[in-house]
Amino acid sequence: MPQEKKLLIVGNASSVHTNNLKSLVGEYFSQTEILDSRNFSLHSPFKLLKSILNAKKALKQFAPSFIILYQIDVAAFFLSVLNRKIPSLVVGIGSDVLTVADKSYFNRFLVRYVIKKGKYFNAGSIAIKEKMQQLANRPIEVTIANLGTDDILSAKKQNIIFSNRLHKDLYNIDKIINAFALFLRNSEYKDWKLVIAATGKENEYLKQAQELGIKDNVECVGWLDKQKNAYYYSISKIWVSLAQSDSISISLLEAMSAGCLPVCYDVPALKGFLSNNQNSVIINNFDEDFFERALTMIDENIIAQNRRQAREFSDKDANRQRFYAIFNKELMTKD
């Protein structure tokens, strides 16, 4: 009788990406559970101890056949310490590998330990793959695969710039607002709007917009569900992300497939995927009027090419099979 295949995903249980991973690969397994990584905090010893005990319990009682460590963080570290024999797939998200590992000796030790204990590895871009291989200090095979995207129906485009990255310093939302104010100095663009999604600093951003005299042109729409997110992609002409550390994000792929012209900060992961002034605007100077430059790139042929490129790279079935190949390699021989 075939052995029951059970998957344990260690990640942020409230994250859309963690749940998208579960949806993408869950059918391969008879059971899938998510171990929430949010309480694995070194700043809260009681919560950390409780989370470690819950992890030990999950390993013993749920007894997974396979573990996915979805992001190299404190939770992934403690699961790597606790796990003695269950094969694991280590997923490098972006900042965890590209920036966190270099912030301190402890962070570098943590990331290297997780990679050392992992058996299989995944990254969303060549840059993250190469960084993981560098940190491993040994030859490792890293599969490039992402969670895939759903097709977004076309809609009539409006004069909207859409930002839906998190309200964290890494994403420089305040710099986006400053650049939008610079863009609006040209009265020709007075009917444009900047739509900011996600939550955390809405009041701060609206106050900044008011001080810049552009409050009527800035809208904070909060946390968006999948349908509302797709709606804003579909009606926006420009999508912007000034993350200073990133992979080829799902939001970038969704935006391109929905016909938005991407404006992004110059990060290594995007090289070879986006080209400045060819299919995108890539910036490394926050003070320039890069939105006006983006208008010159909104061309029917460029948008169509971006759609094809994004959809090929983020095809769900193709990416699912890349993950399945890893599972097959480990689990098919055990049936």
C-alpha positions in Angstrom: 0.0 0.0 0.0 1.4 3.4 -0.9 2.7 5.5 1.9 0.5 8.5 2.8 2.2 11.7 1.7 1.8 14.6 4.1 3.2 18.1 3.7 4.1 20.6 6.4 4.5 24.2 5.2 6.4 26.5 7.6 5.4 30.1 6.8 3.2 33.1 7.6 -0.3 31.5 7.8 -2.0 34.8 7.0 0.2 35.5 3.9 -1.5 35.2 0.5 1.8 33.7 -0.8 1.9 30.9 1.8 -1.7 30.0 1.0 -1.0 30.2 -2.7 1.8 27.8 -2.3 -0.5 25.4 -0.5 -3.0 25.7 -3.3 -0.4 25.2 -6.0 1.1 22.0 -4.6 -1.4 20.7 -2.1 -3.0 18.2 -4.4 0.2 16.2 -4.5 -0.3 15.3 -0.9 -3.0 13.6 1.0 -2.8 16.2 3.8 -1.2 19.6 4.1 -0.8 21.8 7.1 0.7 25.2 7.7 2.8 25.9 10.8 2.5 29.6 11.4 5.9 31.3 11.5 4.8 34.6 13.0 5.3 33.7 16.7 8.9 32.5 16.3 10.2 35.8 17.6 13.5 36.2 19.4 12.0 39.3 21.1 9.3 37.3 22.8 10.8 34.3 24.6 7.5 32.9 25.9 5.9 32.9 22.4 9.1 31.5 21.0 9.1 28.6 23.5 5.5 27.9 22.9 6.1 27.9 19.1 9.0 25.5 19.4 6.9 23.1 21.5 4.1 23.4 18.9 6.6 22.6 16.1 7.9 19.5 18.0 4.3 18.4 18.4 3.6 18.9 14.7 6.7 16.9 13.7 5.7 14.1 16.0 1.9 14.0 15.6 1.3 15.2 12.1 4.4 13.3 11.0 4.9 15.0 7.6 6.6 13.2 4.7 8.0 16.5 3.4 8.6 20.0 4.8 8.6 23.3 2.9 10.4 26.1 4.7 8.8 29.1 3.0 11.3 31.8 3.7 14.6 31.6 5.6 13.7 33.1 8.9 13.7 32.3 12.7 10.9 29.7 12.2 12.9 28.0 9.5 16.0 27.9 11.7 14.2 26.2 14.7 12.5 23.7 12.4 15.9 22.9 10.9 17.3 22.4 14.4 14.3 20.2 15.4 14.0 18.2 12.2 16.2 15.1 12.2 15.2 13.1 9.1 12.3 14.7 7.2 13.4 16.0 3.8 12.9 19.7 3.4 12.6 22.3 0.6 14.2 25.6 1.5 12.6 28.5 -0.3 14.6 31.8 -0.7 12.1 34.6 -1.0 14.3 37.6 -1.6 15.3 39.9 1.2 15.9 36.9 3.5 18.8 35.8 1.3 19.8 39.0 -0.4 20.0 41.4 2.5 19.2 39.8 5.9 22.1 37.4 5.6 24.5 40.3 5.4 23.1 42.4 8.3 24.9 40.6 11.1 27.0 37.5 11.9 24.0 35.9 13.6 21.7 36.5 10.6 24.4 35.0 8.3 24.8 32.0 10.6 21.0 31.5 10.7 20.6 31.6 6.9 23.6 29.4 6.3 22.4 26.8 8.9 19.0 26.5 7.3 20.6 26.1 3.9 23.0 23.5 5.3 20.2 21.4 6.8 18.0 21.6 3.7 17.9 19.0 1.0 16.2 20.8 -1.8 16.2 24.5 -2.7 14.0 26.9 -4.6 14.4 30.5 -5.7 12.3 32.8 -7.8 15.1 34.3 -9.8 18.7 33.7 -10.9 20.1 36.3 -8.5 18.6 34.6 -5.4 19.7 31.2 -6.7 23.3 32.4 -7.0 23.2 34.0 -3.5 21.8 30.8 -2.0 24.6 28.8 -3.7 27.2 31.3 -2.4 25.9 31.0 1.2 25.8 27.2 1.0 29.6 26.8 0.7 28.9 23.6 -1.1 27.4 22.7 -4.5 23.6 22.8 -4.3 21.0 22.5 -7.0 18.4 25.3 -6.8 15.2 25.0 -8.8 13.8 28.3 -10.2 10.1 28.3 -9.8 7.4 30.6 -8.6 3.8 30.3 -7.4 2.3 31.2 -10.7 -0.4 33.8 -11.4 -4.0 33.7 -12.6 -5.0 35.5 -15.8 -6.4 39.0 -15.2 -9.1 40.1 -17.5 -8.4 43.3 -19.5 -10.3 46.5 -18.7 -10.2 50.0 -20.0 -7.1 51.6 -18.6 -7.3 54.7 -16.5 -4.8 57.3 -15.5 -3.8 55.3 -12.4 -0.4 54.4 -10.9 -0.8 51.4 -8.7 1.4 50.4 -5.7 0.5 47.3 -3.7 3.7 46.4 -1.9 3.8 46.2 1.9 4.0 49.3 4.1 7.6 48.6 5.2 10.7 50.7 4.9 12.1 48.2 2.3 9.4 49.2 -0.2 9.9 53.0 0.0 6.2 54.0 -0.4 7.1 57.5 0.8 9.5 57.8 -2.1 6.7 56.8 -4.5 4.5 59.6 -3.1 7.4 62.2 -3.5 7.9 61.1 -7.1 4.2 61.3 -7.8 4.1 64.9 -6.5 7.0 65.7 -8.8 5.0 64.1 -11.7 1.9 66.2 -10.9 3.9 69.5 -11.2 3.0 69.2 -14.8 -0.6 70.3 -15.1 -1.1 68.0 -18.0 -1.2 65.1 -15.5 -3.5 66.7 -13.0 -6.2 63.9 -13.5 -3.8 61.1 -12.6 -4.2 59.1 -9.3 -1.8 57.1 -7.2 -3.6 54.1 -5.6 -1.8 52.7 -2.6 -2.9 49.3 -1.4 -1.9 47.3 1.8 -2.1 48.4 5.4 -0.1 49.9 8.2 0.9 53.4 7.3 -2.2 54.8 5.5 -2.5 57.8 7.8 1.2 58.6 7.4 1.0 58.4 3.7 -2.1 60.6 3.4 -0.6 63.1 5.7 2.5 63.2 3.4 0.3 63.6 0.4 -1.6 66.5 2.1 1.7 68.3 2.9 2.8 67.9 -0.7 -0.5 69.3 -1.9 -1.6 66.2 -3.7 -4.1 64.6 -1.3 -6.9 64.6 -3.8 -4.8 62.5 -6.2 -3.7 59.9 -3.6 -6.0 57.1 -2.5 -5.2 54.4 0.1 -7.5 51.5 -0.5 -6.2 49.2 2.3 -5.7 45.4 2.1 -7.2 44.1 -1.1 -8.7 40.6 -1.7 -7.7 38.8 -4.8 -10.6 40.2 -6.9 -10.0 43.8 -5.9 -6.3 43.5 -6.4 -6.9 42.1 -9.9 -9.4 45.0 -10.6 -6.7 47.7 -9.8 -4.2 45.9 -11.9 -6.6 45.8 -14.8 -7.4 49.5 -14.8 -4.0 50.9 -14.0 -1.5 52.0 -16.6 1.6 51.9 -14.4 2.6 49.6 -11.6 5.4 50.7 -9.2 7.7 49.0 -6.8 10.7 50.7 -5.3 11.8 47.7 -3.1 15.5 47.9 -2.7 15.8 44.1 -2.3 13.5 41.8 -4.2 13.0 38.8 -6.3 10.9 38.6 -9.4 7.8 39.2 -7.3 4.4 37.7 -8.0 3.0 41.2 -7.9 5.3 42.2 -10.7 4.2 39.2 -12.8 0.6 40.0 -12.1 1.0 43.6 -13.1 2.8 42.8 -16.3 0.2 40.2 -17.3 -2.5 42.7 -16.6 -0.9 45.2 -19.0 0.7 47.6 -16.5 4.0 49.2 -17.4 6.4 48.3 -14.5 8.5 51.0 -12.7 11.0 49.2 -10.4 14.1 50.0 -8.4 17.3 48.5 -9.8 17.8 45.2 -8.0 19.9 42.3 -9.2 17.0 39.8 -9.5 15.4 41.8 -12.3 18.4 41.8 -14.6 17.6 39.7 -17.6 13.9 39.9 -17.0 13.3 43.7 -17.1 15.3 46.1 -19.3 15.4 49.8 -18.7 13.6 51.9 -21.4 12.8 48.7 -23.3 10.0 47.0 -21.4 10.1 48.9 -18.1 11.5 51.9 -16.2 14.4 50.9 -13.9 15.5 53.6 -11.4 18.3 54.1 -8.9 17.6 57.8 -8.3 14.6 58.5 -6.2 14.7 62.2 -7.1 14.0 61.9 -10.9 10.6 62.2 -12.5 10.5 58.5 -13.5 6.7 58.5 -13.9 6.9 60.9 -16.7 9.5 58.7 -18.3 7.2 55.8 -17.9 4.5 57.4 -20.0 6.8 57.2 -23.0 7.0 53.5 -22.5 3.3 52.8 -22.6 3.2 51.3 -26.0 0.8 48.6 -27.3 3.7 46.4 -28.5 5.7 46.7 -25.3 2.6 45.9 -23.2 1.8 42.9 -25.3 5.3 41.6 -25.1 5.3 42.1 -21.3 2.1 40.2 -21.0 3.5 37.2 -22.9 6.8 37.2 -21.0 5.1 37.4 -17.6 2.5 34.7 -18.4 5.1 32.3 -19.7 7.3 32.8 -16.6 4.4 32.5 -14.2 2.4 29.7 -15.9 0.9 27.8 -12.9 1.0 24.3 -14.5 4.6 24.7 -15.5 5.6 25.9 -12.1 3.6 23.3 -10.3 5.4 20.6 -12.3 8.8 22.0 -11.2 7.8 21.6 -7.6 6.3 18.1 -8.3 9.6 17.0 -9.8 11.2 17.7 -6.5 8.6 15.8 -4.6 8.8 12.9 -7.0 12.5 12.7 -6.6 12.2 12.3 -2.9 8.8 10.5 -2.3 8.1 8.3 -5.4 10.9 5.9 -4.4 9.3 5.5 -0.9 5.9 4.2 -2.2 
